[in-house]
Amino acid sequence: MAAEAVSKEGLLDTGMVMEGINLYMHRPDEQEGVPSRPELWVQAESFTIGEDKVYAFTEATAVLYGKGEEDPITLHAMRGVFKQDHYAKMDGDIQMRAGTMKMFLLELQWDRPAEGATAVVHSDQSVIIDDPDLQLTASSMRLFPDMKEFEMDNVTGVVRFGKDMS
């Protein structure tokens, strides 16, 4: 299902809107019946369910967990869509936080590139990164939560080295 099928309010045109939901994406290598932390957790204020169990949601808070990560990445998005074990797309003034680093995006997608692979989070639109030690702008970004790494294209900005650069 394309993100274009979602109405301006972020909900599918089904006529029924529900409130409060928790959506999870779990790692493909988890053992059945063993409690574990998900890769992605989305908590949305309102949602609708469309074809193929695609959830359209508004006002979402999400958490990205890297493997064994104690400090997850959190984000807030105005709206998005979610298809279990496949993808989550979010848009609308997204604010993401990883430690002291803040990222501002217009759209973001979480997906698993192949069955059994770990998830990749990416945006093909402008990304702004703000941190006490760096301020960057990029045309796109790919984030690998398990490795605590991200890649950006067409980057401009400032990186501060050392403790005191005043």
DRENTORKOL-3810 file (N, C-alpha, C; in nm, 4 decimals):
REM DRENTORKOL-3810
@n.u->0.0839; n.v->-0.1178; n.w->0.0000; ca.u->0.0000; ca.v->0.0000; ca.w->0.0000; c.u->0.0880; c.v->0.1236; c.w->0.0000
@n.u->0.0618; n.v->0.2160; n.w->-0.0842; ca.u->0.1401; ca.v->0.3384; ca.w->-0.0943; c.u->0.0952; c.v->0.4375; c.w->0.0114
@n.u->0.1872; n.v->0.5220; n.w->0.0536; ca.u->0.1543; ca.v->0.6240; ca.w->0.1526; c.u->0.0519; c.v->0.7216; c.w->0.0966
@n.u->0.0409; n.v->0.7345; n.w->-0.0377; ca.u->-0.0544; ca.v->0.8251; ca.w->-0.0989; c.u->-0.1988; c.v->0.7839; c.w->-0.0703
@n.u->-0.2232; n.v->0.6604; n.w->-0.0314; ca.u->-0.3586; ca.v->0.6127; ca.w->-0.0028; c.u->-0.4092; c.v->0.6641; c.w->0.1315
@n.u->-0.3262; n.v->0.7322; n.w->0.2044; ca.u->-0.3632; ca.v->0.7850; ca.w->0.3347; c.u->-0.4172; c.v->0.9264; c.w->0.3157
@n.u->-0.5264; n.v->0.9589; n.w->0.3830; ca.u->-0.5860; ca.v->1.0914; ca.w->0.3718; c.u->-0.4961; c.v->1.1955; c.w->0.4359
@n.u->-0.5295; n.v->1.3222; n.w->0.4167; ca.u->-0.4500; ca.v->1.4314; ca.w->0.4711; c.u->-0.4352; c.v->1.4207; c.w->0.6224
@n.u->-0.5365; n.v->1.3699; n.w->0.6900; ca.u->-0.5296; ca.v->1.3545; ca.w->0.8360; c.u->-0.4444; c.v->1.2347; c.w->0.8752
@n.u->-0.3989; n.v->1.1562; n.w->0.7780; ca.u->-0.3146; ca.v->1.0427; ca.w->0.8087; c.u->-0.3916; c.v->0.9140; c.w->0.8289
@n.u->-0.5219; n.v->0.9155; n.w->0.8057; ca.u->-0.6021; ca.v->0.7968; ca.w->0.8295; c.u->-0.6592; c.v->0.7451; c.w->0.6988
@n.u->-0.6791; n.v->0.6161; n.w->0.6907; ca.u->-0.7400; ca.v->0.5555; ca.w->0.5730; c.u->-0.8877; c.v->0.5924; c.w->0.5681
@n.u->-0.9413; n.v->0.5998; n.w->0.4499; ca.u->-1.0814; ca.v->0.6364; ca.w->0.4343; c.u->-1.1720; c.v->0.5157; c.w->0.4552
@n.u->-1.1821; n.v->0.4691; n.w->0.5790; ca.u->-1.2669; ca.v->0.3539; ca.w->0.6103; c.u->-1.3931; c.v->0.3942; c.w->0.6846
@n.u->-1.3971; n.v->0.5184; n.w->0.7337; ca.u->-1.5139; ca.v->0.5635; ca.w->0.8066; c.u->-1.5092; c.v->0.5316; c.w->0.9538
@n.u->-1.4150; n.v->0.4494; n.w->0.9985; ca.u->-1.4060; ca.v->0.4134; ca.w->1.1391; c.u->-1.2680; c.v->0.4512; c.w->1.1919
@n.u->-1.2649; n.v->0.5343; n.w->1.2942; ca.u->-1.1404; ca.v->0.5760; ca.w->1.3569; c.u->-1.1384; c.v->0.5221; c.w->1.4981
@n.u->-1.0272; n.v->0.4584; n.w->1.5355; ca.u->-1.0126; ca.v->0.4039; ca.w->1.6704; c.u->-0.9025; c.v->0.4807; c.w->1.7413
@n.u->-0.8970; n.v->0.4670; n.w->1.8725; ca.u->-0.7981; ca.v->0.5413; ca.w->1.9505; c.u->-0.7075; c.v->0.4482; c.w->2.0279
@n.u->-0.5814; n.v->0.4919; n.w->2.0413; ca.u->-0.4834; ca.v->0.4232; ca.w->2.1235; c.u->-0.4453; c.v->0.2859; c.w->2.0732
@n.u->-0.3225; n.v->0.2711; n.w->2.0254; ca.u->-0.2750; ca.v->0.1411; ca.w->1.9787; c.u->-0.1245; c.v->0.1351; c.w->1.9969
@n.u->-0.0744; n.v->0.0160; n.w->2.0221; ca.u->0.0690; ca.v->-0.0111; ca.w->2.0254; c.u->0.0988; c.v->-0.1101; c.w->1.9139
@n.u->0.1906; n.v->-0.0744; n.w->1.8260; ca.u->0.2298; ca.v->-0.1594; ca.w->1.7142; c.u->0.3767; c.v->-0.1959; c.w->1.7313
@n.u->0.4124; n.v->-0.3207; n.w->1.7022; ca.u->0.5488; ca.v->-0.3682; ca.w->1.7238; c.u->0.6038; c.v->-0.4390; c.w->1.6010
@n.u->0.7338; n.v->-0.4210; n.w->1.5761; ca.u->0.8075; ca.v->-0.5007; ca.w->1.4785; c.u->0.9139; c.v->-0.5757; c.w->1.5588
@n.u->0.9121; n.v->-0.7071; n.w->1.5509; ca.u->1.0095; ca.v->-0.7877; ca.w->1.6245; c.u->1.1181; c.v->-0.8404; c.w->1.5323
@n.u->1.2308; n.v->-0.8703; n.w->1.5902; ca.u->1.3432; ca.v->-0.9260; ca.w->1.5146; c.u->1.3054; c.v->-1.0628; c.w->1.4596
@n.u->1.3511; n.v->-1.0944; n.w->1.3392; ca.u->1.3145; ca.v->-1.2229; ca.w->1.2785; c.u->1.3764; c.v->-1.3440; c.w->1.3469
@n.u->1.4827; n.v->-1.3252; n.w->1.4253; ca.u->1.5505; ca.v->-1.4390; ca.w->1.4867; c.u->1.5066; c.v->-1.4665; c.w->1.6305
@n.u->1.3978; n.v->-1.4061; n.w->1.6740; ca.u->1.3515; ca.v->-1.4271; ca.w->1.8103; c.u->1.2943; c.v->-1.5671; c.w->1.8275
@n.u->1.3146; n.v->-1.6234; n.w->1.9453; ca.u->1.2608; ca.v->-1.7557; ca.w->1.9751; c.u->1.1151; c.v->-1.7423; c.w->2.0177
@n.u->1.0324; n.v->-1.8313; n.w->1.9693; ca.u->0.8894; ca.v->-1.8286; ca.w->1.9994; c.u->0.8675; c.v->-1.8439; c.w->2.1494
@n.u->0.7839; n.v->-1.7573; n.w->2.2049; ca.u->0.7478; ca.v->-1.7660; ca.w->2.3452; c.u->0.8473; c.v->-1.7022; c.w->2.4403
@n.u->0.9590; n.v->-1.6509; n.w->2.3896; ca.u->1.0587; ca.v->-1.5878; ca.w->2.4746; c.u->1.0379; c.v->-1.4367; c.w->2.4670
@n.u->1.0111; n.v->-1.3703; n.w->2.5811; ca.u->0.9886; ca.v->-1.2259; ca.w->2.5772; c.u->1.1156; c.v->-1.1535; c.w->2.5324
@n.u->1.0972; n.v->-1.0555; n.w->2.4451; ca.u->1.2115; ca.v->-0.9783; ca.w->2.3976; c.u->1.1666; c.v->-0.8380; c.w->2.3611
@n.u->1.2633; n.v->-0.7497; n.w->2.3495; ca.u->1.2361; ca.v->-0.6132; ca.w->2.3109; c.u->1.2205; c.v->-0.6072; c.w->2.1587
@n.u->1.1250; n.v->-0.5319; n.w->2.1073; ca.u->1.1073; ca.v->-0.5235; ca.w->1.9622; c.u->1.2147; c.v->-0.4364; c.w->1.8978
@n.u->1.2220; n.v->-0.4382; n.w->1.7648; ca.u->1.3083; ca.v->-0.3454; ca.w->1.6913; c.u->1.2433; c.v->-0.2082; c.w->1.6833
@n.u->1.1121; n.v->-0.2078; n.w->1.6683; ca.u->1.0364; ca.v->-0.0844; ca.w->1.6543; c.u->0.9069; c.v->-0.0957; c.w->1.7335
@n.u->0.8754; n.v->0.0098; n.w->1.8056; ca.u->0.7505; ca.v->0.0175; ca.w->1.8798; c.u->0.6854; c.v->0.1507; c.w->1.8440
@n.u->0.5617; n.v->0.1486; n.w->1.8004; ca.u->0.4874; ca.v->0.2696; ca.w->1.7662; c.u->0.3646; c.v->0.2761; c.w->1.8546
@n.u->0.3459; n.v->0.3889; n.w->1.9222; ca.u->0.2271; ca.v->0.4117; ca.w->2.0025; c.u->0.1542; c.v->0.5295; c.w->1.9382
@n.u->0.0323; n.v->0.5063; n.w->1.8889; ca.u->-0.0415; ca.v->0.6082; ca.w->1.8152; c.u->-0.1692; c.v->0.6472; c.w->1.8880
@n.u->-0.2070; n.v->0.7748; n.w->1.8742; ca.u->-0.3283; ca.v->0.8257; ca.w->1.9370; c.u->-0.4544; c.v->0.7769; c.w->1.8672
@n.u->-0.4548; n.v->0.7815; n.w->1.7340; ca.u->-0.5717; ca.v->0.7331; ca.w->1.6615; c.u->-0.5256; c.v->0.6588; c.w->1.5369
@n.u->-0.6100; n.v->0.5660; n.w->1.4909; ca.u->-0.5703; ca.v->0.4829; ca.w->1.3776; c.u->-0.6915; c.v->0.4236; c.w->1.3093
@n.u->-0.6691; n.v->0.3785; n.w->1.1879; ca.u->-0.7677; ca.v->0.3015; ca.w->1.1140; c.u->-0.6966; c.v->0.1797; c.w->1.0567
@n.u->-0.7731; n.v->0.0770; n.w->1.0259; ca.u->-0.7164; ca.v->-0.0439; ca.w->0.9671; c.u->-0.7689; c.v->-0.0551; c.w->0.8243
@n.u->-0.6747; n.v->-0.0699; n.w->0.7289; ca.u->-0.7115; ca.v->-0.0824; ca.w->0.5886; c.u->-0.6910; c.v->-0.2234; c.w->0.5373
@n.u->-0.6849; n.v->-0.2358; n.w->0.4055; ca.u->-0.6620; ca.v->-0.3657; ca.w->0.3418; c.u->-0.5285; c.v->-0.4247; c.w->0.3855
@n.u->-0.5192; n.v->-0.5568; n.w->0.3861; ca.u->-0.3974; ca.v->-0.6293; ca.w->0.4228; c.u->-0.3447; c.v->-0.5908; c.w->0.5606
@n.u->-0.4347; n.v->-0.5501; n.w->0.6508; ca.u->-0.3971; ca.v->-0.5122; ca.w->0.7874; c.u->-0.2909; c.v->-0.4025; c.w->0.7909
@n.u->-0.3087; n.v->-0.3025; n.w->0.7070; ca.u->-0.2233; ca.v->-0.1841; ca.w->0.7095; c.u->-0.2907; c.v->-0.0829; c.w->0.8019
@n.u->-0.2165; n.v->-0.0372; n.w->0.9029; ca.u->-0.2674; ca.v->0.0593; ca.w->0.9983; c.u->-0.2231; c.v->0.1984; c.w->0.9549
@n.u->-0.3146; n.v->0.2927; n.w->0.9488; ca.u->-0.2817; ca.v->0.4337; ca.w->0.9288; c.u->-0.3010; c.v->0.5002; c.w->1.0644
@n.u->-0.2055; n.v->0.5825; n.w->1.1055; ca.u->-0.2116; ca.v->0.6391; ca.w->1.2394; c.u->-0.1780; c.v->0.7869; c.w->1.2387
@n.u->-0.2163; n.v->0.8535; n.w->1.3485; ca.u->-0.1811; ca.v->0.9941; ca.w->1.3688; c.u->-0.1200; c.v->1.0092; c.w->1.5069
@n.u->-0.0455; n.v->1.1199; n.w->1.5236; ca.u->0.0161; ca.v->1.1539; ca.w->1.6517; c.u->0.0850; c.v->1.0339; c.w->1.7156
@n.u->0.1957; n.v->0.9943; n.w->1.6569; ca.u->0.2650; ca.v->0.8738; ca.w->1.7035; c.u->0.3961; c.v->0.9074; c.w->1.7733
@n.u->0.4231; n.v->0.8309; n.w->1.8753; ca.u->0.5538; ca.v->0.8282; ca.w->1.9391; c.u->0.6104; c.v->0.6907; c.w->1.9087
@n.u->0.7361; n.v->0.6858; n.w->1.8654; ca.u->0.7958; ca.v->0.5575; ca.w->1.8295; c.u->0.9314; c.v->0.5427; c.w->1.8962
@n.u->0.9728; n.v->0.4183; n.w->1.9133; ca.u->1.1028; ca.v->0.3867; ca.w->1.9712; c.u->1.1714; c.v->0.2859; c.w->1.8795
@n.u->1.2961; n.v->0.3153; n.w->1.8425; ca.u->1.3802; ca.v->0.2242; ca.w->1.7641; c.u->1.4816; c.v->0.1638; c.w->1.8590
@n.u->1.4829; n.v->0.0316; n.w->1.8691; ca.u->1.5763; ca.v->-0.0369; ca.w->1.9577; c.u->1.6843; c.v->-0.1049; c.w->1.8747
@n.u->1.8107; n.v->-0.0714; n.w->1.9020; ca.u->1.9214; ca.v->-0.1454; ca.w->1.8431; c.u->1.9394; c.v->-0.2749; c.w->1.9202
@n.u->2.0052; n.v->-0.3708; n.w->1.8625; ca.u->2.0252; ca.v->-0.5007; ca.w->1.9286; c.u->2.1077; c.v->-0.4796; c.w->2.0559
@n.u->2.0513; n.v->-0.5168; n.w->2.1696; ca.u->2.1198; ca.v->-0.5024; ca.w->2.2979; c.u->2.1336; c.v->-0.3585; c.w->2.3440
@n.u->2.0686; n.v->-0.2667; n.w->2.2774; ca.u->2.0813; ca.v->-0.1242; ca.w->2.3066; c.u->2.0026; c.v->-0.0856; c.w->2.4313
@n.u->2.0686; n.v->-0.0150; n.w->2.5214; ca.u->2.0026; ca.v->0.0325; ca.w->2.6428; c.u->1.9398; c.v->0.1702; c.w->2.6230
@n.u->1.9979; n.v->0.2518; n.w->2.5345; ca.u->1.9469; ca.v->0.3855; ca.w->2.5070; c.u->1.8830; c.v->0.3873; c.w->2.3685
@n.u->1.7531; n.v->0.3687; n.w->2.3619; ca.u->1.6871; ca.v->0.3627; ca.w->2.2318; c.u->1.6772; c.v->0.4998; c.w->2.1653
@n.u->1.6421; n.v->0.5000; n.w->2.0392; ca.u->1.6170; ca.v->0.6213; ca.w->1.9625; c.u->1.4664; c.v->0.6451; c.w->1.9686
@n.u->1.4258; n.v->0.7648; n.w->2.0047; ca.u->1.2838; ca.v->0.7963; ca.w->2.0129; c.u->1.2475; c.v->0.8972; c.w->1.9049
@n.u->1.1214; n.v->0.8941; n.w->1.8632; ca.u->1.0768; ca.v->0.9925; ca.w->1.7654; c.u->0.9292; c.v->1.0199; c.w->1.7794
@n.u->0.8887; n.v->1.1331; n.w->1.7259; ca.u->0.7481; ca.v->1.1711; ca.w->1.7217; c.u->0.7155; c.v->1.2078; c.w->1.5778
@n.u->0.6025; n.v->1.1584; n.w->1.5279; ca.u->0.5587; ca.v->1.1874; ca.w->1.3920; c.u->0.4109; c.v->1.2248; c.w->1.3934
@n.u->0.3719; n.v->1.3092; n.w->1.3000; ca.u->0.2329; ca.v->1.3532; ca.w->1.2903; c.u->0.1407; c.v->1.2418; c.w->1.2396
@n.u->0.1910; n.v->1.1591; n.w->1.1451; ca.u->0.1066; ca.v->1.0550; ca.w->1.0863; c.u->0.1945; c.v->0.9498; c.w->1.0203
@n.u->0.1310; n.v->0.8382; n.w->0.9826; ca.u->0.2059; ca.v->0.7343; ca.w->0.9137; c.u->0.1221; c.v->0.6119; c.w->0.8855
@n.u->0.1862; n.v->0.5108; n.w->0.8286; ca.u->0.1234; ca.v->0.3816; ca.w->0.8025; c.u->0.2171; c.v->0.2720; c.w->0.8516
@n.u->0.1585; n.v->0.1566; n.w->0.8847; ca.u->0.2327; ca.v->0.0466; ca.w->0.9462; c.u->0.1786; c.v->-0.0839; c.w->0.8912
@n.u->0.2657; n.v->-0.1692; n.w->0.8394; ca.u->0.2269; ca.v->-0.3034; ca.w->0.7971; c.u->0.3170; c.v->-0.4020; c.w->0.8702
@n.u->0.2552; n.v->-0.4851; n.w->0.9534; ca.u->0.3276; ca.v->-0.5787; ca.w->1.0398; c.u->0.4335; c.v->-0.6576; c.w->0.9641
@n.u->0.5555; n.v->-0.6598; n.w->1.0187; ca.u->0.6701; ca.v->-0.7345; ca.w->0.9665; c.u->0.7176; c.v->-0.6880; c.w->0.8291
@n.u->0.6698; n.v->-0.5734; n.w->0.7815; ca.u->0.7123; ca.v->-0.5244; ca.w->0.6510; c.u->0.7703; c.v->-0.3831; c.w->0.6560
@n.u->0.6888; n.v->-0.2857; n.w->0.6982; ca.u->0.7374; ca.v->-0.1486; ca.w->0.6967; c.u->0.6548; c.v->-0.0606; c.w->0.7897
@n.u->0.7126; n.v->0.0540; n.w->0.8211; ca.u->0.6423; ca.v->0.1630; ca.w->0.8879; c.u->0.6905; c.v->0.2899; c.w->0.8192
@n.u->0.5959; n.v->0.3723; n.w->0.7754; ca.u->0.6274; ca.v->0.5000; ca.w->0.7112; c.u->0.5685; c.v->0.6097; c.w->0.7976
@n.u->0.6464; n.v->0.7152; n.w->0.8196; ca.u->0.5995; ca.v->0.8261; ca.w->0.9014; c.u->0.6314; c.v->0.9560; c.w->0.8294
@n.u->0.5464; n.v->1.0567; n.w->0.8512; ca.u->0.5765; ca.v->1.1878; ca.w->0.7949; c.u->0.5091; c.v->1.2966; c.w->0.8769
@n.u->0.5459; n.v->1.4198; n.w->0.8461; ca.u->0.4868; ca.v->1.5341; ca.w->0.9145; c.u->0.5701; c.v->1.5838; c.w->1.0298
@n.u->0.6720; n.v->1.6634; n.w->1.0021; ca.u->0.7552; ca.v->1.7245; ca.w->1.1070; c.u->0.8032; c.v->1.6239; c.w->1.2101
@n.u->0.8797; n.v->1.5280; n.w->1.1667; ca.u->0.9311; ca.v->1.4234; ca.w->1.2553; c.u->1.0468; c.v->1.4779; c.w->1.3379
@n.u->1.0441; n.v->1.4502; n.w->1.4659; ca.u->1.1537; ca.v->1.4848; ca.w->1.5557; c.u->1.2070; c.v->1.3558; c.w->1.6154
@n.u->1.3366; n.v->1.3307; n.w->1.5926; ca.u->1.3997; ca.v->1.2087; ca.w->1.6413; c.u->1.5096; c.v->1.2473; c.w->1.7395
@n.u->1.5269; n.v->1.1667; n.w->1.8448; ca.u->1.6302; ca.v->1.1933; ca.w->1.9456; c.u->1.7080; c.v->1.0656; c.w->1.9748
@n.u->1.8417; n.v->1.0797; n.w->1.9712; ca.u->1.9334; ca.v->0.9709; ca.w->2.0066; c.u->2.0380; c.v->1.0306; c.w->2.1002
@n.u->2.0224; n.v->1.0088; n.w->2.2294; ca.u->2.1119; ca.v->1.0720; ca.w->2.3266; c.u->2.0936; c.v->1.2226; c.w->2.3206
@n.u->2.2039; n.v->1.2981; n.w->2.2999; ca.u->2.1953; ca.v->1.4440; ca.w->2.2891; c.u->2.1671; c.v->1.4892; c.w->2.1460
@n.u->2.1712; n.v->1.3966; n.w->2.0518; ca.u->2.1504; ca.v->1.4307; ca.w->1.9115; c.u->2.0016; c.v->1.4388; c.w->1.8786
@n.u->1.9642; n.v->1.5479; n.w->1.8096; ca.u->1.8275; ca.v->1.5648; ca.w->1.7624; c.u->1.8296; c.v->1.5659; c.w->1.6104
@n.u->1.7329; n.v->1.4977; n.w->1.5485; ca.u->1.7195; ca.v->1.4976; ca.w->1.4034; c.u->1.5796; c.v->1.5456; c.w->1.3686
@n.u->1.5718; n.v->1.6266; n.w->1.2640; ca.u->1.4448; ca.v->1.6794; ca.w->1.2166; c.u->1.4273; c.v->1.6343; c.w->1.0721
@n.u->1.3146; n.v->1.5692; n.w->1.0434; ca.u->1.2897; ca.v->1.5113; ca.w->0.9119; c.u->1.1464; c.v->1.5393; c.w->0.8684
@n.u->1.1219; n.v->1.5281; n.w->0.7384; ca.u->0.9864; ca.v->1.5416; ca.w->0.6844; c.u->0.9209; c.v->1.4066; c.w->0.6657
@n.u->1.0001; n.v->1.3037; n.w->0.6385; ca.u->0.9480; ca.v->1.1676; ca.w->0.6225; c.u->1.0546; c.v->1.0695; c.w->0.6664
@n.u->1.0088; n.v->0.9483; n.w->0.7011; ca.u->1.0996; ca.v->0.8452; ca.w->0.7493; c.u->1.0339; c.v->0.7103; c.w->0.7239
@n.u->1.1144; n.v->0.6129; n.w->0.6855; ca.u->1.0606; ca.v->0.4785; ca.w->0.6634; c.u->1.1506; c.v->0.3765; c.w->0.7321
@n.u->1.0862; n.v->0.2833; n.w->0.8031; ca.u->1.1529; ca.v->0.1690; ca.w->0.8648; c.u->1.1138; c.v->0.0488; c.w->0.7812
@n.u->1.2114; n.v->-0.0282; n.w->0.7334; ca.u->1.1772; ca.v->-0.1528; ca.w->0.6667; c.u->1.2915; c.v->-0.2520; c.w->0.6764
@n.u->1.2571; n.v->-0.3756; n.w->0.6493; ca.u->1.3529; ca.v->-0.4845; ca.w->0.6511; c.u->1.3823; c.v->-0.5161; c.w->0.5044
@n.u->1.5057; n.v->-0.4938; n.w->0.4560; ca.u->1.5351; ca.v->-0.5098; ca.w->0.3133; c.u->1.5173; c.v->-0.6521; c.w->0.2606
@n.u->1.5370; n.v->-0.7518; n.w->0.3435; ca.u->1.5194; ca.v->-0.8921; ca.w->0.3021; c.u->1.4778; c.v->-0.9725; c.w->0.4246
@n.u->1.4119; n.v->-1.0847; n.w->0.4013; ca.u->1.3690; ca.v->-1.1680; ca.w->0.5128; c.u->1.4902; c.v->-1.2138; c.w->0.5929
@n.u->1.4830; n.v->-1.1978; n.w->0.7235; ca.u->1.5931; ca.v->-1.2366; ca.w->0.8111; c.u->1.6964; c.v->-1.1267; c.w->0.8324
@n.u->1.6894; n.v->-1.0188; n.w->0.7537; ca.u->1.7854; ca.v->-0.9085; ca.w->0.7669; c.u->1.7408; c.v->-0.8144; c.w->0.8784
@n.u->1.8352; n.v->-0.7366; n.w->0.9300; ca.u->1.7992; ca.v->-0.6361; ca.w->1.0292; c.u->1.7414; c.v->-0.5143; c.w->0.9584
@n.u->1.6666; n.v->-0.4380; n.w->1.0311; ca.u->1.5946; ca.v->-0.3244; ca.w->0.9740; c.u->1.6872; c.v->-0.2084; c.w->0.9406
@n.u->1.6412; n.v->-0.1287; n.w->0.8446; ca.u->1.7073; ca.v->-0.0051; ca.w->0.8053; c.u->1.6028; c.v->0.1054; c.w->0.8136
@n.u->1.6430; n.v->0.2192; n.w->0.8665; ca.u->1.5567; ca.v->0.3357; ca.w->0.8736; c.u->1.6131; c.v->0.4356; c.w->0.7745
@n.u->1.5284; n.v->0.4915; n.w->0.6880; ca.u->1.5830; ca.v->0.5822; ca.w->0.5873; c.u->1.4859; c.v->0.6935; c.w->0.5521
@n.u->1.5444; n.v->0.8018; n.w->0.5016; ca.u->1.4678; ca.v->0.9150; ca.w->0.4527; c.u->1.5361; c.v->0.9639; c.w->0.3262
@n.u->1.4562; n.v->0.9915; n.w->0.2233; ca.u->1.5092; ca.v->1.0443; ca.w->0.0981; c.u->1.4819; c.v->1.1933; c.w->0.0849
@n.u->1.4487; n.v->1.2564; n.w->0.1950; ca.u->1.4276; ca.v->1.4005; ca.w->0.1978; c.u->1.5245; c.v->1.4639; c.w->0.2957
@n.u->1.5262; n.v->1.5939; n.w->0.3002; ca.u->1.6190; ca.v->1.6707; ca.w->0.3821; c.u->1.6165; c.v->1.6280; c.w->0.5290
@n.u->1.7344; n.v->1.6209; n.w->0.5879; ca.u->1.7520; ca.v->1.5834; ca.w->0.7280; c.u->1.8386; c.v->1.6901; c.w->0.7941
@n.u->1.7982; n.v->1.7346; n.w->0.9114; ca.u->1.8781; ca.v->1.8285; ca.w->0.9902; c.u->1.9171; c.v->1.7587; c.w->1.1185
@n.u->2.0467; n.v->1.7635; n.w->1.1504; ca.u->2.0968; ca.v->1.7017; ca.w->1.2735; c.u->2.1551; c.v->1.8118; c.w->1.3615
@n.u->2.1114; n.v->1.8130; n.w->1.4872; ca.u->2.1574; ca.v->1.9130; ca.w->1.5828; c.u->2.2076; c.v->1.8406; c.w->1.7065
@n.u->2.3300; n.v->1.8705; n.w->1.7457; ca.u->2.3950; ca.v->1.8096; ca.w->1.8612; c.u->2.4906; c.v->1.9144; c.w->1.9174
@n.u->2.5269; n.v->1.9065; n.w->2.0447; ca.u->2.6234; ca.v->2.0034; ca.w->2.0968; c.u->2.7554; c.v->2.0059; c.w->2.0177
@n.u->2.7935; n.v->1.8944; n.w->1.9555; ca.u->2.9202; ca.v->1.8890; ca.w->1.8838; c.u->2.9077; c.v->1.8930; c.w->1.7324
@n.u->2.7862; n.v->1.8978; n.w->1.6796; ca.u->2.7721; ca.v->1.9064; ca.w->1.5345; c.u->2.6353; c.v->1.9579; c.w->1.4942
@n.u->2.6340; n.v->2.0291; n.w->1.3827; ca.u->2.5114; ca.v->2.0732; ca.w->1.3183; c.u->2.5288; c.v->2.0396; c.w->1.1710
@n.u->2.4423; n.v->1.9510; n.w->1.1208; ca.u->2.4546; ca.v->1.9032; ca.w->0.9835; c.u->2.3196; c.v->1.9098; c.w->0.9126
@n.u->2.3276; n.v->1.9277; n.w->0.7815; ca.u->2.2109; ca.v->1.9163; ca.w->0.6944; c.u->2.2495; c.v->1.8201; c.w->0.5836
@n.u->2.1594; n.v->1.7296; n.w->0.5492; ca.u->2.1865; ca.v->1.6307; ca.w->0.4448; c.u->2.0631; c.v->1.6155; c.w->0.3566
@n.u->2.0852; n.v->1.5652; n.w->0.2350; ca.u->1.9724; ca.v->1.5459; ca.w->0.1434; c.u->1.9000; c.v->1.4140; c.w->0.1681
@n.u->1.9647; n.v->1.3187; n.w->0.2344; ca.u->1.9021; ca.v->1.1904; ca.w->0.2677; c.u->1.9816; c.v->1.1233; c.w->0.3786
@n.u->1.9229; n.v->1.0175; n.w->0.4366; ca.u->1.9882; ca.v->0.9489; ca.w->0.5475; c.u->1.9442; c.v->0.8029; c.w->0.5515
@n.u->2.0369; n.v->0.7171; n.w->0.5941; ca.u->2.0089; ca.v->0.5774; ca.w->0.6262; c.u->2.0646; c.v->0.5526; c.w->0.7659
@n.u->1.9821; n.v->0.4946; n.w->0.8520; ca.u->2.0195; ca.v->0.4692; ca.w->0.9909; c.u->2.0149; c.v->0.3194; c.w->1.0147
@n.u->2.1208; n.v->0.2661; n.w->1.0774; ca.u->2.1312; ca.v->0.1247; ca.w->1.1100; c.u->2.1329; c.v->0.1136; c.w->1.2626
@n.u->2.0157; n.v->0.0989; n.w->1.3269; ca.u->2.0086; ca.v->0.1007; ca.w->1.4732; c.u->2.0958; c.v->-0.0037; c.w->1.5418
@n.u->2.1088; n.v->-0.1241; n.w->1.4855; ca.u->2.1887; ca.v->-0.2283; ca.w->1.5504; c.u->2.3367; c.v->-0.1919; c.w->1.5583
@n.u->2.3862; n.v->-0.1185; n.w->1.4599; ca.u->2.5286; ca.v->-0.0819; ca.w->1.4558; c.u->2.5546; c.v->0.0580; c.w->1.5099
@n.u->2.4484; n.v->0.1303; n.w->1.5463; ca.u->2.4604; ca.v->0.2684; ca.w->1.5926; c.u->2.5325; c.v->0.3536; c.w->1.4887
@n.u->2.4972; n.v->0.3366; n.w->1.3623; ca.u->2.5604; ca.v->0.4099; ca.w->1.2531; c.u->2.4535; c.v->0.4704; c.w->1.1627
@n.u->2.4895; n.v->0.5826; n.w->1.1011; ca.u->2.4032; ca.v->0.6371; ca.w->0.9975; c.u->2.4892; c.v->0.6902; c.w->0.8845
@n.u->2.4305; n.v->0.6902; n.w->0.7655; ca.u->2.4954; ca.v->0.7412; ca.w->0.6447; c.u->2.4096; c.v->0.8540; c.w->0.5917
@n.u->2.4754; n.v->0.9581; n.w->0.5397; ca.u->2.4024; ca.v->1.0709; ca.w->0.4834; c.u->2.4632; c.v->1.1077; c.w->0.3485
@n.u->2.3820; n.v->1.1693; n.w->0.2629; ca.u->2.4270; ca.v->1.2169; ca.w->0.1328; c.u->2.4236; c.v->1.3689; c.w->0.1296
@n.u->2.5175; n.v->1.4284; n.w->0.0537; ca.u->2.5226; ca.v->1.5740; ca.w->0.0329; c.u->2.5173; c.v->1.6495; c.w->0.1651
@n.u->2.6142; n.v->1.6243; n.w->0.2507; ca.u->2.6168; ca.v->1.6790; ca.w->0.3859; c.u->2.6908; c.v->1.8124; c.w->0.3894
@n.u->2.6334; n.v->1.9089; n.w->0.4587; ca.u->2.7014; ca.v->2.0347; ca.w->0.4899; c.u->2.6806; c.v->2.0615; c.w->0.6374
@n.u->2.7748; n.v->2.1355; n.w->0.6984; ca.u->2.7566; ca.v->2.1692; ca.w->0.8389; c.u->2.8857; c.v->2.1876; c.w->0.9131
@n.u->2.8755; n.v->2.1797; n.w->1.0450; ca.u->2.9879; ca.v->2.2048; ca.w->1.1349; c.u->3.0027; c.v->2.0874; c.w->1.2303
@n.u->3.1281; n.v->2.0413; n.w->1.2473; ca.u->3.1614; ca.v->1.9384; ca.w->1.3456; c.u->3.2668; c.v->1.9983; c.w->1.4371
@n.u->3.2441; n.v->1.9955; n.w->1.5676; ca.u->3.3389; ca.v->2.0500; ca.w->1.6653; c.u->3.4226; c.v->1.9359; c.w->1.7227
@n.u->3.5555; n.v->1.9559; n.w->1.7228; ca.u->3.6476; ca.v->1.8589; ca.w->1.7817; c.u->3.7053; c.v->1.9165; c.w->1.9090
@n.u->3.7298; n.v->1.8333; n.w->2.0077; ca.u->3.7867; ca.v->1.8795; ca.w->2.1332; c.u->3.6794; c.v->1.9235; c.w->2.2292
@n.u->3.7215; n.v->1.9544; n.w->2.3524; ca.u->3.6257; ca.v->1.9883; ca.w->2.4562; c.u->3.5812; c.v->2.1327; c.w->2.4512
@n.u->3.6721; n.v->2.2269; n.w->2.4211; ca.u->3.6351; ca.v->2.3680; ca.w->2.4236; c.u->3.6787; c.v->2.4352; c.w->2.2946
@n.u->3.5835; n.v->2.4673; n.w->2.2119; ca.u->3.6148; ca.v->2.5305; ca.w->2.0839; c.u->3.5605; c.v->2.6729; c.w->2.0786
@n.u->3.5376; n.v->2.7365; n.w->2.1964; ca.u->3.4809; ca.v->2.8713; ca.w->2.1958; c.u->3.5832; c.v->2.9769; c.w->2.1641
END
